[in-house]
Amino acid sequence: MGRTHGPYRLVAFDFDGTLANSFPLVLDLLDVVALEYGFMPIEHDDLERLRGMEPRALMRHLGVPMWKAPQIMARMHRLMAERIHEVRLFEGVAEALHALHARGVALAIVTSNAPDNVRSVLGDPLWSLFAHAECGSSLFGKHRRLRGLLRRAGVEPTDAIYVGDELRDVEAARAVRLPFAAVAWGYADTRTLEAASPEHLLREPAEIATL
């Protein structure tokens, strides 16, 4: 892991599990949505094993058909909006974002979450630091949002990096030849992320500023 040339001009972030600690709320909402859509709820005792699963394998395990995924995600976002006040940024995230911005690094968000949810958690002062926001991507459609972001920002993939906490984030970055920084405090098991050979592995939020 690591890079051999200069600093990144653009740092793009996933939101849930990367900037915001929304995982406890997501688990609660999944129980509600599982009843509504008839798939298997997540057994919390089995959570560590599930965190190591590739996303499509997890969906098969829970009995979620791919064609239902967009409906389920939209429902999750609506439910989350009703309880968004429960979600907080990880400690150290705000300071790290300010540090990057102060050094002239362009910031972006690329997330499947809804823009109103993201803005509510960040608050207007932090939201204003982001030059680009690509919100509401499909479950496996982040690579298209990342490609569009690079085009609009006028930045080559080698001069940008995507920061995330899930295997599907790694897949999205790899699809557009974008370096990837995995965070150790999010959803996916750290060993699973390490096995995907990210360019960086960030152990705590303060390390975001080193990008």
Secondary structure as UniProt FT lines:
FT   STRAND          10..13
FT   TURN            17..19
FT   HELIX           23..37
FT   HELIX           44..46
FT   HELIX           47..51
FT   HELIX           55..62
FT   HELIX           66..68
FT   HELIX           69..82
FT   HELIX           84..86
FT   TURN            91..92
FT   HELIX           93..102
FT   TURN            103..104
FT   STRAND          106..110
FT   HELIX           115..122
FT   HELIX           124..127
FT   TURN            128..129
FT   STRAND          130..134
FT   TURN            139..140
FT   HELIX           142..153
FT   HELIX           157..159
FT   STRAND          160..164
FT   HELIX           167..175
FT   TURN            176..177
FT   STRAND          180..183
FT   TURN            184..185
FT   HELIX           190..195
FT   STRAND          200..202
FT   HELIX           205..210
//
